[in-house]
Amino acid sequence: MPNIKIFSGSSHPDLSQKIADRLGLELGKVVTKKFSNQETCVEIGESVRGEDVYIVQSGCGEINDNLMELLIMINACKIASASRVTAVIPCFPYARQDKKDKSRAPISAKLVANMLSVSGADHIITMDLHASQIQGFFDIPVDNLYAEPAVLKWIKENIPEWKNCTIVSPDAGGAKRYASLTLTISPLEFTLD
């Protein structure tokens, strides 16, 4: 695959490696470190001029550090003349803060969308957004992928009595995903309480 480079942030290097392996590519060289004052420093270790760059970084764990690292990586690639920069963000940071639910409350998901755009991202790939409306916060293309097919496959392959299992939702948003699962699997195959 010519002109494609994949870089990994520090949130999930194993996932990045699996993606690169699946595509038959090597991960790009990147060095991430912290200065003594805890500022994040990122050095892209190879040319990205004219390349289609993919940066894999999730918004979980040390959310603020991972988000800042992603923003810096995007900007570093953009100012190094990358043709296009796509941020692959399996878990979108601040996605649960997607609406103004009380006075003086921020819409932090919109702020993150703005920061990603301003840093130079040309495209966002994410998974199972907390609310689909977050896609509308961007002025750049957003692909919201769904884990449902992989979850169904995992259930069938790893739960011996999957036909008699119960799926429980922690909240209303999860209940929508639960309902989607029940529609995907025929009632004859799967019993849900």
Backbone torsions as a table, in degrees:
resi	resn	phi	psi	omega
1	MET	NA	100.4	-177.9
2	PRO	-71.7	151.1	173.6
3	ASN	64.0	22.4	175.3
4	ILE	-117.1	132.2	174.9
5	LYS	-127.5	137.5	177.2
6	ILE	-117.5	127.6	176.8
7	PHE	-118.9	147.5	179.6
8	SER	-109.5	132.5	167.3
9	GLY	-78.5	-179.5	-175.8
10	SER	-87.5	-2.4	-176.5
11	SER	-69.9	-41.9	-177.5
12	HIS	-147.8	73.1	-179.3
13	PRO	-62.5	-29.8	178.9
14	ASP	-64.7	-43.1	177.5
15	LEU	-61.6	-44.6	179.1
16	SER	-59.7	-41.8	179.9
17	GLN	-64.9	-40.2	178.4
18	LYS	-64.2	-39.3	177.4
19	ILE	-63.6	-46.9	179.7
20	ALA	-61.4	-44.4	179.5
21	ASP	-61.0	-43.3	-179.2
22	ARG	-61.2	-35.4	180.0
23	LEU	-88.2	-6.1	-178.7
24	GLY	72.2	31.9	-179.5
25	LEU	-119.3	161.2	173.7
26	GLU	-93.8	145.2	173.2
27	LEU	-68.0	141.9	177.1
28	GLY	-70.2	157.7	-179.1
29	LYS	-83.3	126.4	177.7
30	VAL	-146.7	139.8	177.2
31	VAL	-119.4	126.0	178.5
32	THR	-119.0	132.6	178.0
33	LYS	-147.4	169.8	177.7
34	LYS	-114.4	136.7	171.5
35	PHE	-76.3	169.5	-177.6
36	SER	-62.3	-24.2	177.5
37	ASN	-90.0	10.5	177.3
38	GLN	76.5	9.6	171.9
39	GLU	-67.8	145.3	178.4
40	THR	-86.9	133.6	177.1
41	CYS	-122.0	128.6	179.3
42	VAL	-124.5	132.9	176.0
43	GLU	-124.7	118.3	175.6
44	ILE	-80.4	122.3	-170.0
45	GLY	-92.6	15.1	178.4
46	GLU	-157.4	163.4	-178.2
47	SER	-68.6	138.7	174.9
48	VAL	-121.4	9.2	-177.4
49	ARG	-56.1	123.2	177.6
50	GLY	73.2	5.7	-176.4
51	GLU	-91.6	155.9	172.1
52	ASP	-93.6	106.4	-170.8
53	VAL	-101.7	135.0	174.4
54	TYR	-119.0	126.2	178.7
55	ILE	-114.4	120.3	-178.7
56	VAL	-100.3	116.1	-179.7
57	GLN	-154.8	124.3	-178.4
58	SER	-93.6	158.7	-179.4
59	GLY	-101.8	47.8	176.9
60	CYS	-130.8	179.0	-176.1
61	GLY	72.3	-124.0	176.7
62	GLU	-80.5	78.2	-168.8
63	ILE	-54.2	-51.1	-175.6
64	ASN	-65.8	-42.3	177.7
65	ASP	-64.3	-43.2	-179.2
66	ASN	-66.1	-39.2	178.2
67	LEU	-64.5	-46.3	-179.2
68	MET	-63.5	-40.8	177.4
69	GLU	-60.3	-43.6	178.6
70	LEU	-61.5	-46.4	-179.9
71	LEU	-60.0	-42.1	-179.9
72	ILE	-67.4	-40.9	178.9
73	MET	-63.4	-43.2	178.4
74	ILE	-59.8	-49.1	-178.0
75	ASN	-63.6	-40.4	179.3
76	ALA	-61.2	-42.3	179.4
77	CYS	-69.1	-39.7	-177.9
78	LYS	-65.2	-45.6	-178.4
79	ILE	-76.8	-9.5	173.6
80	ALA	-93.4	16.1	173.0
81	SER	72.4	31.7	171.8
82	ALA	-63.1	142.3	-180.0
83	SER	-66.3	-43.9	-178.2
84	ARG	-152.2	140.5	179.1
85	VAL	-122.0	121.6	177.6
86	THR	-112.0	126.4	176.0
87	ALA	-94.9	121.0	176.9
88	VAL	-99.3	108.0	-172.3
89	ILE	-122.8	86.5	-176.5
90	PRO	-56.2	-37.4	178.6
91	CYS	-120.4	104.6	-174.3
92	PHE	-71.1	124.1	-177.6
93	PRO	-69.7	140.7	177.9
94	TYR	66.2	20.5	-177.5
95	ALA	-64.4	-25.7	-178.8
96	ARG	-77.0	-12.6	177.6
97	GLN	-100.7	65.2	-171.8
98	ASP	-105.3	2.0	179.0
99	LYS	-152.6	161.9	179.5
100	LYS	-90.5	100.3	-175.1
101	ASP	-97.9	-4.6	174.1
102	LYS	-157.5	163.8	-177.3
103	SER	-63.9	144.7	179.5
104	ARG	65.7	13.1	176.8
105	ALA	-85.5	138.5	178.1
106	PRO	-80.8	161.3	169.7
107	ILE	-107.4	82.0	-170.4
108	SER	-65.7	-30.1	177.7
109	ALA	-62.4	-36.6	176.7
110	LYS	-67.2	-40.1	176.5
111	LEU	-59.9	-44.4	178.2
112	VAL	-62.7	-42.2	177.8
113	ALA	-58.8	-44.2	178.2
114	ASN	-62.2	-44.1	-178.8
115	MET	-63.1	-40.7	178.8
116	LEU	-63.7	-41.8	178.9
117	SER	-65.7	-46.2	-178.3
118	VAL	-65.5	-32.7	179.8
119	SER	-68.2	-20.2	176.0
120	GLY	120.7	5.0	179.2
121	ALA	-63.4	137.5	177.7
122	ASP	-100.4	-17.0	-173.3
123	HIS	-160.9	143.2	177.8
124	ILE	-121.7	134.2	171.2
125	ILE	-120.4	123.5	-179.3
126	THR	-137.2	179.2	-178.9
127	MET	-133.8	138.8	171.8
128	ASP	43.2	59.9	177.0
129	LEU	-55.2	145.3	178.8
130	HIS	-57.0	-37.3	176.3
131	ALA	-144.7	132.9	-177.8
132	SER	-60.9	-23.7	-178.6
133	GLN	-60.1	-21.2	-179.9
134	ILE	-59.6	-31.4	178.0
135	GLN	-58.2	-31.8	179.6
136	GLY	-74.5	-9.1	178.1
137	PHE	-76.7	-12.0	-175.3
138	PHE	-102.1	150.3	170.9
139	ASP	-103.9	8.0	177.6
140	ILE	-120.5	161.7	-179.5
141	PRO	-62.1	140.1	176.8
142	VAL	-130.2	126.7	173.5
143	ASP	-107.9	115.6	178.2
144	ASN	-100.7	101.5	-178.9
145	LEU	-83.8	156.5	-178.7
146	TYR	-114.6	134.3	-179.1
147	ALA	-83.7	-7.1	-173.6
148	GLU	-49.9	-48.0	-179.7
149	PRO	-60.8	-39.4	179.0
150	ALA	-69.5	-36.6	178.1
151	VAL	-64.7	-45.1	179.1
152	LEU	-61.1	-43.0	178.3
153	LYS	-61.9	-44.7	-179.6
154	TRP	-62.0	-44.5	179.7
155	ILE	-57.2	-49.2	-176.8
156	LYS	-65.6	-32.8	-177.4
157	GLU	-87.1	-21.9	-171.0
158	ASN	-118.9	-9.9	178.9
159	ILE	-114.4	105.7	-174.6
160	PRO	-54.9	-42.5	-178.0
161	GLU	-102.0	42.9	-174.4
162	TRP	-59.9	-25.3	-179.8
163	LYS	-69.7	-18.4	-178.6
164	ASN	-113.3	16.8	-176.4
165	CYS	-86.7	167.2	178.0
166	THR	-122.5	135.5	177.2
167	ILE	-106.3	131.0	-177.2
168	VAL	-117.9	139.1	179.3
169	SER	-105.0	137.4	178.1
170	PRO	-79.0	-19.3	-177.3
171	ASP	-158.0	-180.0	-176.9
172	ALA	-63.8	-38.4	178.1
173	GLY	-62.1	-40.7	177.3
174	GLY	-67.7	-30.5	179.2
175	ALA	-63.2	-34.1	177.1
176	LYS	-65.1	-41.8	178.1
177	ARG	-67.0	-37.5	177.3
178	TYR	-60.7	-46.1	179.5
179	ALA	-61.5	-37.4	178.0
180	SER	-63.5	-39.9	177.4
181	LEU	-62.7	-42.6	-177.9
182	THR	-66.2	-29.7	177.8
183	LEU	-78.7	-26.7	-177.7
184	THR	-75.6	-38.6	-179.4
185	ILE	-98.0	131.1	-178.0
186	SER	-65.9	148.6	-179.3
187	PRO	-58.2	-24.6	179.7
188	LEU	-73.1	-25.4	-178.1
189	GLU	-90.0	-27.5	-165.5
190	PHE	-142.6	127.5	178.7
191	THR	-107.4	124.5	-179.7
192	LEU	-119.3	139.6	177.9
193	ASP	-96.6	NA	NA
